[in-house]
Amino acid sequence: MNGITYVEGDATAPGGEGVRVIAHVCNDAGAWGRGFVLALTRRWPEPERAFRQWYREREANDFGLGAAQFVRVEPELWVANLVGQHGIRSVRNQAVPVRYGAIDAALGLLADKAAGLGASVHMPRIGCGLAGGTWDEVEPLVVGRLVDRGIPVTVYDFGA
């Protein structure tokens, strides 16, 4: 047991009581429009708007690999935009965009925020979809940054 609760379901509809943070991985190219972010945008427009503004104003803020942005979408629900992907995969660029070090750094920021809010964290298998990462690499980062600090974590596997 590593302390993570695994459930089948939709990470955009996190269970439990109290303050919750939905975490996901974003890219550093400012792109938003494929993968898990589509499900987020269907529920709340705020995370996409905030991410796009954060990217547009990146010369004057902390946007970049390893950064995290926290967007409140409901009184007890936040979305964490974690920048852990360098660029995007395309026909021209087949390189795997995941950056484990950046995910680790962003998870550290998430841990601080969740601890400050007294929140639980909910996520899909971050960094393992379009970013091209493997859960074998990401899971120990989640454990080390969140679970080991006593922050409850639920990982959602979207079922049919």
C-alpha positions in Angstrom: 0.0 0.0 0.0 1.3 3.4 -0.9 -1.4 5.5 0.6 -3.2 6.5 -2.6 -6.8 5.6 -3.0 -7.6 4.3 -6.5 -11.2 4.5 -7.8 -13.0 4.2 -11.1 -14.7 7.4 -11.9 -14.5 10.9 -13.1 -11.8 13.1 -11.5 -13.8 16.2 -12.3 -16.5 15.0 -9.9 -14.3 14.2 -6.8 -15.9 12.4 -3.9 -15.5 13.2 -0.2 -16.2 16.1 2.1 -14.4 19.3 2.7 -12.0 21.2 0.5 -10.7 19.3 -2.5 -8.2 20.1 -5.2 -8.3 18.5 -8.7 -4.8 18.3 -10.1 -3.8 17.8 -13.7 -0.7 18.4 -15.8 -0.5 21.2 -18.4 2.1 22.0 -21.0 4.4 25.0 -21.2 3.3 25.8 -24.8 0.1 27.5 -23.7 -2.0 24.9 -25.4 -5.3 23.8 -23.9 -7.8 21.7 -25.9 -7.0 17.9 -25.7 -7.3 15.3 -23.1 -8.4 15.8 -19.5 -8.6 19.6 -19.8 -11.7 19.2 -22.1 -13.5 17.6 -19.2 -12.5 20.4 -16.9 -13.6 23.1 -19.3 -17.0 21.4 -19.8 -17.6 21.8 -16.0 -15.9 25.1 -15.3 -14.5 27.7 -17.7 -12.3 29.3 -15.1 -9.3 27.0 -15.2 -8.9 27.4 -18.9 -9.3 31.2 -18.8 -6.8 31.4 -15.9 -4.3 29.2 -17.6 -4.4 31.1 -20.9 -4.0 34.4 -19.1 -1.1 33.0 -17.0 0.6 31.9 -20.2 -0.1 35.2 -22.0 1.5 37.1 -19.1 4.3 34.6 -18.6 7.0 37.3 -19.0 5.7 38.9 -15.8 4.9 35.8 -13.7 6.1 32.4 -12.6 4.7 30.4 -15.6 7.0 27.6 -16.7 8.0 24.0 -16.1 7.4 23.1 -12.4 5.0 26.0 -11.7 1.5 25.6 -10.4 -1.6 27.7 -10.6 -4.6 27.3 -8.3 -8.1 28.2 -9.5 -11.1 28.2 -7.2 -14.1 26.8 -9.1 -16.6 26.2 -6.2 -16.6 27.2 -2.6 -14.7 24.0 -1.5 -13.2 23.0 -4.9 -10.0 24.1 -6.6 -8.3 23.1 -9.8 -4.5 22.9 -9.9 -2.9 23.6 -13.2 0.5 21.9 -12.9 3.1 22.7 -15.7 4.8 19.3 -16.2 4.9 18.9 -19.9 7.4 20.6 -22.3 5.6 21.4 -25.5 3.1 19.1 -27.1 3.3 16.0 -29.2 2.3 16.5 -32.8 2.9 15.1 -36.3 6.1 17.1 -36.5 7.2 16.6 -32.9 7.0 13.0 -31.7 9.2 13.6 -28.6 7.6 12.6 -25.3 6.7 15.9 -23.6 6.5 14.7 -19.9 9.1 16.2 -17.6 9.1 14.3 -14.3 11.3 16.9 -12.5 8.7 19.6 -13.4 5.8 17.4 -12.2 7.7 16.8 -8.9 8.3 20.5 -8.4 4.7 21.4 -9.2 3.5 18.6 -6.8 5.6 20.3 -4.1 3.7 23.5 -4.6 0.4 21.6 -4.7 1.3 19.9 -1.4 1.9 23.3 0.2 -1.5 24.6 -1.1 -3.4 21.5 -0.1 -1.9 21.5 3.4 -2.7 25.2 3.8 -6.3 24.6 2.8 -6.7 21.3 4.7 -7.6 19.8 1.4 -7.6 16.4 -0.2 -6.2 16.0 -3.7 -8.0 14.3 -6.6 -6.5 13.5 -10.0 -6.4 11.3 -13.1 -3.1 9.5 -13.6 -1.3 12.8 -14.2 1.4 13.0 -16.9 0.4 9.7 -18.3 -2.0 10.7 -21.1 -1.0 13.1 -23.8 2.2 14.0 -21.9 3.4 10.4 -22.5 4.6 9.6 -19.0 4.3 6.3 -17.1 2.5 5.9 -13.8 5.5 3.9 -12.5 7.5 7.1 -12.7 4.7 9.5 -11.5 3.3 7.5 -8.6 6.4 7.8 -6.4 6.4 11.5 -6.9 2.8 11.7 -5.8 3.6 9.6 -2.7 6.7 11.5 -1.9 5.2 15.0 -2.2 1.6 14.5 -1.1 0.9 11.2 0.7 4.1 11.3 2.8 2.9 14.8 4.1 -0.4 13.3 5.2 -2.5 14.7 2.3 -5.2 12.3 1.2 -4.9 11.5 -2.5 -7.5 9.8 -4.8 -6.6 8.8 -8.3 -9.4 8.3 -10.8 -9.4 5.8 -13.6 -12.2 6.8 -16.0 -14.4 3.8 -16.7 -16.8 3.1 -19.4 
